[in-house]
Amino acid sequence: MEEDDNKNLYEVDQYDGKDDFPQRPIANLQIHDTVPVGRKGLFFIIGIQVFVILILIILLGINGVTLTHLNTVDMCDSTGASTGATTGTGVGTSNDDQKEQLNNMTAILLGLQDSVSSQLLPLARDQSNMSSNIYRMTQSSDAKLDMIQGDADNRMMYLLNLTDSVYQILQTTSDTAYKLTDIVSSISTLQGTSISTSSITDDILVLVQELLGLQNASSIFNSIQPVSCKDIKAVLPNSPSGYYHVNSRTIYCNMDTLCNATEGWTRIGYLDMTDATQNCPSAFTLYQQSGYRVCRRPSNSASCFSTSFSSNGISYNQICGKVTAYQYRAPDAIHNTGANHNDINGPYVDGVSITRGSPRQHVWTLMAGLFENTGSQINWANWANCPCAINSPQSVQPFVGSNYYCESGNPTYSYEQTLLYSDTLWDGQGCGTNEAACCNANPNMPWFHRDYGTNFTTDFIELRICGDEGWLDEDVMVSQYEIYVK
């Protein structure tokens, strides 16, 4: 598989002649974030506010109890005053004075309670509103800080990867500058001597070629024309595999030899369902079993469902790719006696069809046969096996020709409604006695390769999962694919 999508992002901008570039890649950069108000601080502020509100409620409660007690005393004094009136004038006068004092105290306390209430209750409401506002502001700040930190991390990864390519160009520039200095020094010593200038001429030619290469590298990364990985490799021969930013978009380049062809491959299609963050293309349906995540046809009838990949204007004459998939129940390769058997636009195969352009032009077909081994007692097993299998009566369609792989993932002589994930299809591994010829058909397996010679195209490429019956009876479920052009 190729490198992870978060590694090796390269971008080269035009060298402007300044001499203040770094002389080596940036090794380590760190970003520290600070949060002015943390969650602990927020909870502390809210706790203080709740404590103040509780104190206010207790004070109001004490006032209420006091008033209730005073009213009770008032009633008792009124009763005592009536009794005193019957026993003597002196006692009645004393009670009247006490009652008047209590009434005055009651009026003062009631006024104090009203005053405290009118001042403290709005304060409590203000404190509550302030707490809510602080909480909302803190939540918003946390989200913004998370977003800023995530963006900063992405930018740091981008800069670290960018440094490698910039360093490569700077190294070449530095070497060229030293050579130029040596040449100038040598030329200055020629006057009045008989030294041959042939070696210096050769050095000058090499220098000119390197300078032209740098100029081309600068112009290609800022070109408005479609740029391929082959173009990048041509001007920067030491470029490694990874992501490159050209034409205001990011492309992945395989700069190694692929499909026995030289480096400079541009990837236009990619899926890896072993990565939990990736999803099936919209035309397919996710199927899961025993921890395996795969993509299948959504229809339980004869059908093909597809996803396509644009070349983004890149002109190519070679296609290289591979598909990782597993057998489900009982596919029978290209055993289809109906009208679809010779129709490239129909479900002519139980497997995967790779085509390009419109109308469709065949690139590669990946078939799934019924059984890996010979010896099945099922009388129709032979015609359900791969066309390259022993005693198979199947014949390959003319538009397919020899551009196909066929393999079974079933090592038994029975078939159930289950995903057969123990044997990966089209990898040339785990082949039974029935399909030895199939697995030895091409040393490039699992990669397929088409070379169109001098015929270049910008056609899109289409990948279809097909079956001449419903998926519950027979299907091929895809886990991974990679499609490259050059």
N, C-alpha and C positions, 0 to 999 in steps of 0.2 A: 504493500500500500504506500501511498505518497505521504509526505510529511503533513503534520497537523496544520490546519488553516491559520493558526496563530503564530506560525514561525516563518522566519526568513522573508520579510517584506522588504523589497529593495526599490529604491527610486533614485534616479540620477537627474540632477538639474544641470543646466549649462554652466560650465566653468567660466567664471568672469575675470580670470586673470589675477585675482587677489592672492596674496601669499600668506594669508592668515588662516588657512585651513588647518584643522587638527592633523597631526602626523600619525596618529594611530586611532583605532576605534575606541569609542567611549566604553569603558569597562563597566563601571557601576554608577548608576544614578538612583537617588532615593527621593521620594516625595513624602513629606510628613504633613499630615493634616491635623488641624486644631479645631476643636469645637468649643466655642465660648461658653455655652450653657449646655451641660450634660444632663442626662436623665436624672442622676442623683441630685444635682442642684435644683432641678425643677421640682422633684418630690419634696425636697427640703423647704422650698418656698411655699408650696401648697400646704405642707404640714403646719408651718407657722400661721398661715392664714386660717386654717381650720381651728387651731388652738385659740386664736384671738376671738373667732366667732363663738366658740364654746364658752369662753370667759364672759362674753357679752350676754349670752343666753342665761348663764348662771346668775349674773347680776340682776337681770330682769326678773328671774325667778325669785331671788331674795326679796326684791321690792314687792313682788306680788304677795309673798308669804307675810311680809311685814304689814302690808295694808290689810290683809285678811285678819291678822291678829289684832290690829288697831280697831277694826270695825267690831270685832267680837268684844273687845274691852269697852268700846263705846256703848254697845247694847247692855253690857253688864252694869255700866255706870248709870245708864238711864234707869234700869230697874232699881239700883241702889238709891237713886235720887228720889224715886217715888216712895220707897219705903221710908227714907229719911224724912220725907215731908210729913209722914204720919207720926213720926216719933219726936221730931224736933226741928226747929228752924235752922239751927247752926249747922247740922249735918247736911241739910239740903243745899245750903249756900256753898259749902265746900265741894259738894259733888258738881254743882253747876260750874264752878271755876275749872275743875278738872276736865269736864266735858268740853268746855270751850277751848282749853289748851289742846286736847286731843283732836278736836275738829281742825284747829289751826295746823297741827302737825300733819294731819291727814291731807289737808289741802296742799301743804308744802311738798309732801312726798309724792302726791299725785302729779303735781306740776313738774317735780324732778323726773318722775318716770316718763311723763310725756316728752320732756326735753331730751332725756337720754335716748328714748325710743326714736324720736325724730332725727337725732344725730347719728346714732349707731346703726340703725337699720339700713339707711342709705350707704353708710360706710361698708356694712357687711355685703350689700349688693355690689358695691364697687369692687370690693375684694374678690368676690366670686367671679365677676365679669373679668377682672384682671387675670385671675387664675386661668380662666378659660382661654383668654387671649394669649397668655404666655404659653399655654399648652399647645394651642394651634400653631403659634409662631415656631415653637420648638420642633413640632412635627414637620412643619414645612422646611425648617432649616436642616433637619436630619435628612429629608429626602433630597434637598438640593446638594448637601454635602456628599451624599452617596453618589449622586449623579456626577458631580464635579470630580470626585475621586475616581470613578469608573472611567470617565473621559480622559483623566490624566494618565491612568494606567495604560489605556489604549495608545495614547500619544507617545508615552515612553517606550512601549514595545515597538511602535512605528519608527521612532528615532534610533533605537538601538539597532534595529535591522537595517535601517537606511545607512548607518555608519559603515557597514561592511562594504557596500557598493561604492560609497564615496571614497573610502580608504583605498580601494582597488584603483580607482582613477587617479587619486592623489599619488599613489605609489608609482604608477606608470608615468605621471607627469614629472615626478621627482627624478626618476631614472632618465627620462628624456632630457631633463634640464642638465643633469651631469654629463650626458653624452654631448650635448650641445656645447657645454663649457670646454670639454676636452677637444672637440673639433675646432672651436675658435682658437684655443691655445695652440693646436697643431698648425693651423693655417698661419698664425702669426710668426711661426718659426720657419716658414717656407722661403721667405724672401732671402735671396743670396745663397740658397743651398740647392743641392741637386736631388733632394729627397723626392721619391715618386709620390704623386698625389692619388694614386689608384685606391689605396686603402682608405684615405680620407673621403674620397668620393663615395665609396661603399657605405661608410658610416653616415654620410649625409643622407644617402638614399634611405637607409634604415630609419634615421631620425624623421625624415619627411613622412614615411609611412606611418610611424607611430603618431605623429601629430595629426595626420589625416584621420587615423582611427579615433583619436580623442574628439576631433571635430564631429565625426559621424556619430559617435556615441551621444554627444551633447544634443545634436540635432534630432536624433531618432527618438529620444525620450520626450522631446517637445513637439514631435510631429503631429499634424492633424490627420495624417493618413493612418489607416489601420496598421498596427505594429504587431508582429508575431514574435514568439520566442526565438525563432530561427534568425530574425533580424537582429535581436539583442545579442545572440551568440556570435553572430558574424562580426560585430563591432567590439564586443567584449568577450573574447574567447575563454577567459577564466571565470565567467559568470557561473555560479552554482545553481542548483535547482532551488526553487522557492517562488515567492510572490514578488511581482514587479508592478509598479504603478506607471502606466503609459496611457496616452490618449484619455486622460482623466478617468481611468478605470483601472482596476487591479486584475492581473492575470496570473495564473500559476504556470510555471515553466518547468518541464523536465529537461534538464541540460545534460543528462546522461544518455547513453545508447539505449534505445527502446525499440523492441520489435526488430532487433538486428539492424537497425538503421541509426545513422548518426544523430547526435544530440540536437536540441532546439525544438522540442515538441510543446505545442500550446494545448493546455487542457480546456475543453469546452463543456464537458459533462462529468459530474461527480456525485456519488451517493455512498454513504457509509452508515448503514443502519445499526452497526455495533456502537455507534456514537449516540447516546441517549438524547442528545440535543437536536438530532436530525430527524426529519419526518419524511414520509413517503411523498412523492410528487402528487399533485392534486388528483390526477386521473386514477391513481391506484388506491388500494385500501390496506391499512395496517393489519397484519396477522401476527399473533404472538403465541409461542409455545416453548415451554421449558427454558425461558430466558432468551430465546431467539426472537428478534424483531425483523420481519420481512414484509415485502410489498407484494400484493396479489391483485388479480382482476376482481373488480367488484360485482361482476355479473355471473350468475349461475346458468349461463347458456353459452353457445359458441360465440366467441368474440375476441377482439383485440383491443387493448387499451394502451395509449402511448404517452410518451413525453419526448420533447424535442430540444435540441441544443443549437443555438445560433453560432455561426463562425465569427460573428461581429466584423464581417467584411474582410477577414483574413483569407487570402487566396492559398489554397492547399492542393496537393496532389497525392497525399498519403494520409491514411487513417490507421490508428493503432488503438486498441481498446481491450477491455476484459470485463466479464460479467460474472459475479458470484451469486449462485442461486441453489435452491434445494428442490427436490422432487416432492410433490404432494400426490398421494395415492397412485393412480395408474395412467400416466401419460403414455401415448403410443407414437411418439416422434412425428412422422409425416404420414401416418396411415389415415388418409382422408380421401375417400372415394367420391366425395361430393364435388359440387361445382367450385368449392374453395380450394381444392387441392392444387390447382395451377394458377391461382389468383394471388398475386403478391399483395393485393390490397385486403385480402380476407384472412381468416384464421387458418392458414395453410400448414401450420406447425403447432405442436404442443411444446412451447418453449418461447424463445426470444428472437425477434426479427430486428435486424439493424438495417436501415435504409438511409438514403440521402435524397434531398431535393423533392420537388413535385413536378411531374409525376414521380412516384417512388422508383428509385434505382437500387437494386440489391447491393448490400455491402457484406453482410455476414448473417448466418442463421445458426442459432444455438438450440439444438433439439434435446429432448429428454425421452429416453426409451423406457420400457417397462422393467426388465430384469437385467442384472449384471452378469449372472452366471447361466450356463447351459444346464439342461436336465430338468426343466420345468415340465410337470405333467399336464399343464394347461394347454389344450390343443391349439389355441389361437395365440400362444405366447410369441411364436416366431414373428408373425406379422405385426406384433406390437413393439418389437425391439428395434433398435437403431438400424438404419440402412447399412451401416458398416459392420453390424454384428454378424455372427455365424448363422448361416441359413436364413437370413432375413430376406423376405420377398419385396421389401420396400424399395422403391426407386426414387432417386432425388430429382426434384423439379429442374427443368432446364435453366430457369433464371437463378437457381441456387448454385448449380454446378459443384465444384469442389470447395467452395467457400462456406464451409460449415464445420461445426463440431457436434458430436452426439455422444451422450453418455447417460447411464442410468445411475441413480443413487440408491437402488433397492438391492441389497445383497441376499434377500430371501426369495421364496417362491409364492409369496402371498402379498396382498396389498390391502391396506387399511386407510381409513380417512385420517391420516396423520402426516405431519411434516417429517420427512426422512432426512434429518440434519446430520446423521453420522457420516455421510459421504457427500462432499461438495461436488456439484456438477461442473464439467468442462475444465477441470484442473489437471487431467491426465493422471490422477492419483486414485488409489483404491479401486482399480479396474478389475472386474471379474473375468472369468474365462470366456464369457460371451462377447466381450467388447475389447479385447486386447488390440485388435486392429484399429479401433476407434481412438483409443488413448495414445497410440503410437503414430497417429496420422500426422502430427505436427509438433516439432520440438519446441515451438514457441508457446505451447499451451501453458497457462490459460490465456495468453495474449493472442488476439487475431490481428492481421495486418493486410491492408490493401494498398497497392502502389499503382497509381494511374499514369505513371510515366510523364509524358509532356502535357497531359490533359489536366489543367488546373481548374478549380471551381471554388466558389464561395457558398455552396449549398449548405443548408442546415442539415443536421443529422437527427434521425428519429429512432427511438428505441420503443418497441412494442412488446408487451407480454400477451401471448396468444394461446388459445385452446379451442379445439373443435367440439368440445363439450363444456358443460358447466364446471366451475372450479371445484365443486364438492366431489366431482368424479375424477378430474385430472387437472393438474395445474403445475406451473413452475413459479416459485416465489423467490423474488430477488432480494438479496441482502446488500450487495455492493455493485458499483460499476464505475469505470473510468474510461473516458473517451478523449483521445488526443488527435490533433491534426498537425500537419507540417507541409 
